[in-house]
Amino acid sequence: MCRSIHKLRDYSVPASNEEIDAAALQFVRKVSGFSRPSRVNEEAFNRGVSEISDATQRLLDSLRPSVGEKVG
């Protein structure tokens, strides 16, 4: 369960939805301590993954390159 979350900010190759979802899932696993939630926690776990995925997409969409940063 101790994989690294990969950097998703790359202006030449935007992160796919699958990459964002995988990072969100890994984050929730790490924070919750569950690799798979029990039935009683499954809804909250999945909601957390969805909310973090959405927040990550909004963050990536709003970031702009720094001065001197290569784009494309």
Biopython code that builds the backbone (N, CA, C, O; Angstrom):
import numpy as np
from Bio.PDB.StructureBuilder import StructureBuilder

atoms = [
    (1, "MET", "N", (0.809, -1.197, 0.000)),
    (1, "MET", "CA", (0.000, 0.000, 0.000)),
    (1, "MET", "C", (0.850, 1.257, 0.000)),
    (1, "MET", "O", (0.291, 2.351, -0.086)),
    (2, "CYS", "N", (2.129, 1.166, 0.089)),
    (2, "CYS", "CA", (2.960, 2.354, 0.267)),
    (2, "CYS", "C", (3.554, 2.843, -1.053)),
    (2, "CYS", "O", (4.742, 3.157, -1.121)),
    (3, "ARG", "N", (2.739, 2.908, -2.093)),
    (3, "ARG", "CA", (3.212, 3.459, -3.360)),
    (3, "ARG", "C", (3.256, 4.965, -3.273)),
    (3, "ARG", "O", (2.588, 5.585, -2.446)),
    (4, "SER", "N", (4.056, 5.534, -4.144)),
    (4, "SER", "CA", (4.113, 6.992, -4.211)),
    (4, "SER", "C", (2.986, 7.509, -5.090)),
    (4, "SER", "O", (2.571, 6.854, -6.046)),
    (5, "ILE", "N", (2.503, 8.685, -4.752)),
    (5, "ILE", "CA", (1.558, 9.360, -5.625)),
    (5, "ILE", "C", (2.402, 10.135, -6.627)),
    (5, "ILE", "O", (3.249, 10.937, -6.233)),
    (6, "HIS", "N", (2.184, 9.910, -7.891)),
    (6, "HIS", "CA", (2.993, 10.531, -8.933)),
    (6, "HIS", "C", (2.580, 11.978, -9.167)),
    (6, "HIS", "O", (1.419, 12.346, -8.992)),
    (7, "LYS", "N", (3.544, 12.783, -9.563)),
    (7, "LYS", "CA", (3.262, 14.179, -9.909)),
    (7, "LYS", "C", (2.334, 14.191, -11.121)),
    (7, "LYS", "O", (2.595, 13.521, -12.120)),
    (8, "LEU", "N", (1.270, 14.944, -11.023)),
    (8, "LEU", "CA", (0.287, 15.000, -12.100)),
    (8, "LEU", "C", (0.383, 16.277, -12.919)),
    (8, "LEU", "O", (-0.199, 16.357, -14.001)),
    (9, "ARG", "N", (1.104, 17.274, -12.428)),
    (9, "ARG", "CA", (1.199, 18.559, -13.132)),
    (9, "ARG", "C", (2.288, 18.466, -14.196)),
    (9, "ARG", "O", (3.479, 18.481, -13.887)),
    (10, "ASP", "N", (1.865, 18.372, -15.435)),
    (10, "ASP", "CA", (2.770, 18.358, -16.584)),
    (10, "ASP", "C", (2.019, 19.056, -17.711)),
    (10, "ASP", "O", (1.052, 18.520, -18.252)),
    (11, "TYR", "N", (2.468, 20.246, -18.054)),
    (11, "TYR", "CA", (1.722, 21.049, -19.024)),
    (11, "TYR", "C", (1.766, 20.462, -20.432)),
    (11, "TYR", "O", (0.867, 20.727, -21.231)),
    (12, "SER", "N", (2.783, 19.676, -20.754)),
    (12, "SER", "CA", (2.860, 19.107, -22.097)),
    (12, "SER", "C", (1.957, 17.882, -22.243)),
    (12, "SER", "O", (1.474, 17.595, -23.339)),
    (13, "VAL", "N", (1.729, 17.163, -21.150)),
    (13, "VAL", "CA", (0.866, 15.984, -21.173)),
    (13, "VAL", "C", (-0.044, 16.049, -19.949)),
    (13, "VAL", "O", (0.338, 15.594, -18.870)),
    (14, "PRO", "N", (-1.243, 16.608, -20.105)),
    (14, "PRO", "CA", (-2.147, 16.725, -18.954)),
    (14, "PRO", "C", (-2.491, 15.356, -18.365)),
    (14, "PRO", "O", (-2.552, 14.359, -19.084)),
    (15, "ALA", "N", (-2.711, 15.320, -17.076)),
    (15, "ALA", "CA", (-3.074, 14.076, -16.393)),
    (15, "ALA", "C", (-4.436, 13.594, -16.887)),
    (15, "ALA", "O", (-5.353, 14.387, -17.098)),
    (16, "SER", "N", (-4.546, 12.292, -17.063)),
    (16, "SER", "CA", (-5.828, 11.706, -17.473)),
    (16, "SER", "C", (-6.735, 11.569, -16.252)),
    (16, "SER", "O", (-6.274, 11.632, -15.112)),
    (17, "ASN", "N", (-8.014, 11.382, -16.505)),
    (17, "ASN", "CA", (-8.961, 11.146, -15.408)),
    (17, "ASN", "C", (-8.564, 9.911, -14.608)),
    (17, "ASN", "O", (-8.717, 9.883, -13.387)),
    (18, "GLU", "N", (-8.059, 8.899, -15.289)),
    (18, "GLU", "CA", (-7.648, 7.671, -14.615)),
    (18, "GLU", "C", (-6.475, 7.931, -13.676)),
    (18, "GLU", "O", (-6.436, 7.390, -12.571)),
    (19, "GLU", "N", (-5.517, 8.756, -14.107)),
    (19, "GLU", "CA", (-4.373, 9.086, -13.251)),
    (19, "GLU", "C", (-4.810, 9.890, -12.029)),
    (19, "GLU", "O", (-4.320, 9.664, -10.922)),
    (20, "ILE", "N", (-5.719, 10.813, -12.231)),
    (20, "ILE", "CA", (-6.230, 11.622, -11.117)),
    (20, "ILE", "C", (-7.000, 10.739, -10.143)),
    (20, "ILE", "O", (-6.828, 10.863, -8.930)),
    (21, "ASP", "N", (-7.844, 9.853, -10.655)),
    (21, "ASP", "CA", (-8.604, 8.940, -9.795)),
    (21, "ASP", "C", (-7.673, 8.008, -9.018)),
    (21, "ASP", "O", (-7.904, 7.742, -7.838)),
    (22, "ALA", "N", (-6.624, 7.512, -9.674)),
    (22, "ALA", "CA", (-5.673, 6.622, -9.001)),
    (22, "ALA", "C", (-4.942, 7.351, -7.873)),
    (22, "ALA", "O", (-4.720, 6.780, -6.805)),
    (23, "ALA", "N", (-4.572, 8.603, -8.108)),
    (23, "ALA", "CA", (-3.906, 9.392, -7.068)),
    (23, "ALA", "C", (-4.859, 9.654, -5.904)),
    (23, "ALA", "O", (-4.453, 9.579, -4.744)),
    (24, "ALA", "N", (-6.118, 9.960, -6.203)),
    (24, "ALA", "CA", (-7.114, 10.199, -5.153)),
    (24, "ALA", "C", (-7.340, 8.928, -4.331)),
    (24, "ALA", "O", (-7.422, 8.985, -3.104)),
    (25, "LEU", "N", (-7.439, 7.800, -5.001)),
    (25, "LEU", "CA", (-7.613, 6.523, -4.313)),
    (25, "LEU", "C", (-6.424, 6.239, -3.404)),
    (25, "LEU", "O", (-6.606, 5.827, -2.258)),
    (26, "GLN", "N", (-5.223, 6.451, -3.897)),
    (26, "GLN", "CA", (-4.024, 6.206, -3.098)),
    (26, "GLN", "C", (-3.988, 7.121, -1.881)),
    (26, "GLN", "O", (-3.618, 6.687, -0.791)),
    (27, "PHE", "N", (-4.367, 8.376, -2.058)),
    (27, "PHE", "CA", (-4.400, 9.326, -0.951)),
    (27, "PHE", "C", (-5.393, 8.877, 0.122)),
    (27, "PHE", "O", (-5.066, 8.873, 1.308)),
    (28, "VAL", "N", (-6.603, 8.501, -0.293)),
    (28, "VAL", "CA", (-7.625, 8.070, 0.665)),
    (28, "VAL", "C", (-7.187, 6.786, 1.366)),
    (28, "VAL", "O", (-7.419, 6.631, 2.566)),
    (29, "ARG", "N", (-6.568, 5.880, 0.647)),
    (29, "ARG", "CA", (-6.047, 4.662, 1.279)),
    (29, "ARG", "C", (-5.027, 5.004, 2.360)),
    (29, "ARG", "O", (-5.064, 4.457, 3.462)),
    (30, "LYS", "N", (-4.130, 5.902, 2.035)),
    (30, "LYS", "CA", (-3.078, 6.283, 2.973)),
    (30, "LYS", "C", (-3.667, 6.964, 4.201)),
    (30, "LYS", "O", (-3.309, 6.628, 5.330)),
    (31, "VAL", "N", (-4.567, 7.921, 3.987)),
    (31, "VAL", "CA", (-5.145, 8.688, 5.090)),
    (31, "VAL", "C", (-6.037, 7.806, 5.973)),
    (31, "VAL", "O", (-5.995, 7.906, 7.199)),
    (32, "SER", "N", (-6.840, 6.946, 5.346)),
    (32, "SER", "CA", (-7.804, 6.135, 6.103)),
    (32, "SER", "C", (-7.170, 4.904, 6.743)),
    (32, "SER", "O", (-7.677, 4.381, 7.736)),
    (33, "GLY", "N", (-6.059, 4.446, 6.169)),
    (33, "GLY", "CA", (-5.456, 3.215, 6.657)),
    (33, "GLY", "C", (-6.102, 1.962, 6.088)),
    (33, "GLY", "O", (-5.746, 0.851, 6.481)),
    (34, "PHE", "N", (-7.050, 2.123, 5.165)),
    (34, "PHE", "CA", (-7.726, 0.993, 4.527)),
    (34, "PHE", "C", (-7.205, 0.817, 3.106)),
    (34, "PHE", "O", (-7.132, 1.782, 2.344)),
    (35, "SER", "N", (-6.841, -0.415, 2.748)),
    (35, "SER", "CA", (-6.593, -0.661, 1.330)),
    (35, "SER", "C", (-7.925, -0.963, 0.650)),
    (35, "SER", "O", (-8.126, -0.635, -0.519)),
    (36, "ARG", "N", (-8.827, -1.590, 1.395)),
    (36, "ARG", "CA", (-10.213, -1.804, 0.961)),
    (36, "ARG", "C", (-11.091, -1.542, 2.170)),
    (36, "ARG", "O", (-10.878, -2.136, 3.227)),
    (37, "PRO", "N", (-12.062, -0.674, 2.035)),
    (37, "PRO", "CA", (-12.919, -0.386, 3.186)),
    (37, "PRO", "C", (-13.920, -1.517, 3.435)),
    (37, "PRO", "O", (-14.262, -2.268, 2.522)),
    (38, "SER", "N", (-14.375, -1.626, 4.663)),
    (38, "SER", "CA", (-15.451, -2.560, 4.979)),
    (38, "SER", "C", (-16.743, -2.025, 4.369)),
    (38, "SER", "O", (-16.808, -0.870, 3.948)),
    (39, "ARG", "N", (-17.758, -2.862, 4.325)),
    (39, "ARG", "CA", (-19.043, -2.418, 3.763)),
    (39, "ARG", "C", (-19.569, -1.185, 4.467)),
    (39, "ARG", "O", (-20.111, -0.282, 3.831)),
    (40, "VAL", "N", (-19.409, -1.147, 5.775)),
    (40, "VAL", "CA", (-19.942, -0.033, 6.549)),
    (40, "VAL", "C", (-19.226, 1.279, 6.213)),
    (40, "VAL", "O", (-19.806, 2.352, 6.374)),
    (41, "ASN", "N", (-17.981, 1.207, 5.752)),
    (41, "ASN", "CA", (-17.205, 2.408, 5.423)),
    (41, "ASN", "C", (-17.077, 2.664, 3.925)),
    (41, "ASN", "O", (-16.498, 3.671, 3.517)),
    (42, "GLU", "N", (-17.606, 1.770, 3.112)),
    (42, "GLU", "CA", (-17.411, 1.860, 1.663)),
    (42, "GLU", "C", (-17.962, 3.152, 1.061)),
    (42, "GLU", "O", (-17.304, 3.768, 0.222)),
    (43, "GLU", "N", (-19.142, 3.565, 1.471)),
    (43, "GLU", "CA", (-19.739, 4.778, 0.906)),
    (43, "GLU", "C", (-18.892, 6.010, 1.231)),
    (43, "GLU", "O", (-18.631, 6.833, 0.353)),
    (44, "ALA", "N", (-18.471, 6.138, 2.471)),
    (44, "ALA", "CA", (-17.642, 7.281, 2.875)),
    (44, "ALA", "C", (-16.296, 7.250, 2.156)),
    (44, "ALA", "O", (-15.799, 8.289, 1.722)),
    (45, "PHE", "N", (-15.709, 6.072, 2.030)),
    (45, "PHE", "CA", (-14.431, 5.900, 1.349)),
    (45, "PHE", "C", (-14.551, 6.343, -0.110)),
    (45, "PHE", "O", (-13.738, 7.131, -0.593)),
    (46, "ASN", "N", (-15.565, 5.834, -0.807)),
    (46, "ASN", "CA", (-15.759, 6.174, -2.221)),
    (46, "ASN", "C", (-16.084, 7.652, -2.414)),
    (46, "ASN", "O", (-15.640, 8.269, -3.382)),
    (47, "ARG", "N", (-16.857, 8.214, -1.495)),
    (47, "ARG", "CA", (-17.167, 9.645, -1.561)),
    (47, "ARG", "C", (-15.885, 10.466, -1.391)),
    (47, "ARG", "O", (-15.686, 11.466, -2.081)),
    (48, "GLY", "N", (-15.025, 10.038, -0.474)),
    (48, "GLY", "CA", (-13.748, 10.718, -0.278)),
    (48, "GLY", "C", (-12.894, 10.683, -1.535)),
    (48, "GLY", "O", (-12.308, 11.696, -1.917)),
    (49, "VAL", "N", (-12.821, 9.531, -2.176)),
    (49, "VAL", "CA", (-12.053, 9.405, -3.419)),
    (49, "VAL", "C", (-12.618, 10.344, -4.477)),
    (49, "VAL", "O", (-11.865, 11.043, -5.155)),
    (50, "SER", "N", (-13.933, 10.363, -4.622)),
    (50, "SER", "CA", (-14.578, 11.211, -5.626)),
    (50, "SER", "C", (-14.328, 12.692, -5.351)),
    (50, "SER", "O", (-14.002, 13.448, -6.267)),
    (51, "GLU", "N", (-14.478, 13.105, -4.105)),
    (51, "GLU", "CA", (-14.278, 14.515, -3.758)),
    (51, "GLU", "C", (-12.828, 14.947, -3.960)),
    (51, "GLU", "O", (-12.571, 16.053, -4.437)),
    (52, "ILE", "N", (-11.892, 14.094, -3.605)),
    (52, "ILE", "CA", (-10.477, 14.433, -3.786)),
    (52, "ILE", "C", (-10.121, 14.448, -5.264)),
    (52, "ILE", "O", (-9.342, 15.294, -5.705)),
    (53, "SER", "N", (-10.677, 13.529, -6.025)),
    (53, "SER", "CA", (-10.456, 13.521, -7.465)),
    (53, "SER", "C", (-10.968, 14.812, -8.099)),
    (53, "SER", "O", (-10.280, 15.419, -8.920)),
    (54, "ASP", "N", (-12.169, 15.229, -7.721)),
    (54, "ASP", "CA", (-12.742, 16.476, -8.251)),
    (54, "ASP", "C", (-11.900, 17.686, -7.854)),
    (54, "ASP", "O", (-11.638, 18.561, -8.680)),
    (55, "ALA", "N", (-11.478, 17.734, -6.594)),
    (55, "ALA", "CA", (-10.654, 18.854, -6.118)),
    (55, "ALA", "C", (-9.308, 18.884, -6.835)),
    (55, "ALA", "O", (-8.794, 19.956, -7.154)),
    (56, "THR", "N", (-8.742, 17.715, -7.087)),
    (56, "THR", "CA", (-7.464, 17.637, -7.795)),
    (56, "THR", "C", (-7.612, 18.145, -9.221)),
    (56, "THR", "O", (-6.751, 18.875, -9.712)),
    (57, "GLN", "N", (-8.692, 17.767, -9.888)),
    (57, "GLN", "CA", (-8.924, 18.240, -11.254)),
    (57, "GLN", "C", (-9.070, 19.753, -11.284)),
    (57, "GLN", "O", (-8.508, 20.413, -12.158)),
    (58, "ARG", "N", (-9.824, 20.310, -10.335)),
    (58, "ARG", "CA", (-9.974, 21.770, -10.269)),
    (58, "ARG", "C", (-8.626, 22.444, -10.023)),
    (58, "ARG", "O", (-8.321, 23.465, -10.640)),
    (59, "LEU", "N", (-7.828, 21.886, -9.138)),
    (59, "LEU", "CA", (-6.504, 22.447, -8.861)),
    (59, "LEU", "C", (-5.639, 22.428, -10.115)),
    (59, "LEU", "O", (-5.052, 23.447, -10.478)),
    (60, "LEU", "N", (-5.557, 21.281, -10.778)),
    (60, "LEU", "CA", (-4.726, 21.178, -11.980)),
    (60, "LEU", "C", (-5.214, 22.117, -13.077)),
    (60, "LEU", "O", (-4.408, 22.693, -13.808)),
    (61, "ASP", "N", (-6.531, 22.272, -13.195)),
    (61, "ASP", "CA", (-7.092, 23.171, -14.203)),
    (61, "ASP", "C", (-6.749, 24.631, -13.929)),
    (61, "ASP", "O", (-6.656, 25.428, -14.862)),
    (62, "SER", "N", (-6.562, 24.987, -12.675)),
    (62, "SER", "CA", (-6.322, 26.395, -12.327)),
    (62, "SER", "C", (-4.844, 26.762, -12.239)),
    (62, "SER", "O", (-4.516, 27.949, -12.207)),
    (63, "LEU", "N", (-3.946, 25.788, -12.200)),
    (63, "LEU", "CA", (-2.515, 26.088, -12.112)),
    (63, "LEU", "C", (-1.984, 26.626, -13.435)),
    (63, "LEU", "O", (-2.399, 26.183, -14.507)),
    (64, "ARG", "N", (-1.079, 27.567, -13.354)),
    (64, "ARG", "CA", (-0.427, 28.154, -14.521)),
    (64, "ARG", "C", (1.076, 27.955, -14.384)),
    (64, "ARG", "O", (1.592, 27.877, -13.269)),
    (65, "PRO", "N", (1.781, 27.874, -15.509)),
    (65, "PRO", "CA", (3.235, 27.689, -15.443)),
    (65, "PRO", "C", (3.920, 28.865, -14.744)),
    (65, "PRO", "O", (3.498, 30.015, -14.867)),
    (66, "SER", "N", (4.973, 28.551, -14.019)),
    (66, "SER", "CA", (5.799, 29.589, -13.406)),
    (66, "SER", "C", (6.651, 30.247, -14.478)),
    (66, "SER", "O", (6.849, 29.685, -15.556)),
    (67, "VAL", "N", (7.148, 31.423, -14.184)),
    (67, "VAL", "CA", (8.036, 32.118, -15.117)),
    (67, "VAL", "C", (9.250, 31.229, -15.373)),
    (67, "VAL", "O", (9.884, 30.751, -14.432)),
    (68, "GLY", "N", (9.565, 31.013, -16.622)),
    (68, "GLY", "CA", (10.718, 30.205, -17.003)),
    (68, "GLY", "C", (10.453, 28.712, -17.061)),
    (68, "GLY", "O", (11.329, 27.953, -17.475)),
    (69, "GLU", "N", (9.264, 28.269, -16.655)),
    (69, "GLU", "CA", (8.938, 26.851, -16.697)),
    (69, "GLU", "C", (8.611, 26.451, -18.132)),
    (69, "GLU", "O", (7.864, 27.141, -18.827)),
    (70, "LYS", "N", (9.180, 25.327, -18.566)),
    (70, "LYS", "CA", (8.941, 24.852, -19.929)),
    (70, "LYS", "C", (7.519, 24.323, -20.061)),
    (70, "LYS", "O", (7.025, 23.589, -19.204)),
    (71, "VAL", "N", (6.879, 24.713, -21.151)),
    (71, "VAL", "CA", (5.523, 24.259, -21.454)),
    (71, "VAL", "C", (5.547, 23.646, -22.840)),
    (71, "VAL", "O", (5.987, 24.272, -23.805)),
    (72, "GLY", "N", (5.068, 22.410, -22.927)),
    (72, "GLY", "CA", (4.976, 21.753, -24.224)),
    (72, "GLY", "C", (6.252, 21.381, -24.754)),
    (72, "GLY", "O", (6.326, 20.816, -25.845)),
]
sb = StructureBuilder()
sb.init_structure("model")
sb.init_model(0)
sb.init_chain("A")
sb.init_seg("    ")
for serial, (resi, resn, name, xyz) in enumerate(atoms, 1):
    if name == "N":
        sb.init_residue(resn, " ", resi, " ")
    sb.init_atom(name, np.array(xyz, "f"), 0.0, 1.0, " ", f" {name:<3s}", serial, name[0])
structure = sb.get_structure()
